[in-house]
Amino acid sequence: MVSTTFIIYLFQCRLITVHNKMGKKTESGF
């Protein structure tokens, strides 16, 4: 359970960073 939660945490952090990079280029995209 702990490992699964840790993986989800890292996955969410990566999604946030990717979304921020994409958002700067195309804000109307999302």
C-alpha positions as CSV (number, residue, x, y, z in Angstrom):
1,M,0.0,0.0,0.0
2,V,2.8,2.4,0.9
3,S,4.6,1.8,-2.3
4,T,1.4,2.3,-4.3
5,T,0.7,5.6,-2.6
6,F,4.3,6.7,-3.2
7,I,4.0,5.9,-6.9
8,I,0.7,7.8,-7.2
9,Y,2.4,10.8,-5.4
10,L,5.3,10.8,-7.9
11,F,2.9,10.4,-10.8
12,Q,0.8,13.4,-9.7
13,C,3.9,15.5,-9.2
14,R,5.0,14.7,-12.7
15,L,1.6,15.5,-14.2
16,I,1.6,18.9,-12.4
17,T,5.0,19.8,-13.8
18,V,4.1,18.7,-17.3
19,H,0.8,20.5,-17.1
20,N,2.6,23.7,-16.0
21,K,5.1,23.5,-18.9
22,M,2.3,22.8,-21.4
23,G,0.1,25.5,-19.9
24,K,2.7,28.2,-20.4
25,K,2.8,27.4,-24.1
26,T,-0.9,26.7,-24.7
27,E,-3.2,28.0,-22.0
28,S,-6.4,27.5,-24.1
29,G,-5.4,23.9,-24.9
30,F,-6.7,22.7,-21.5
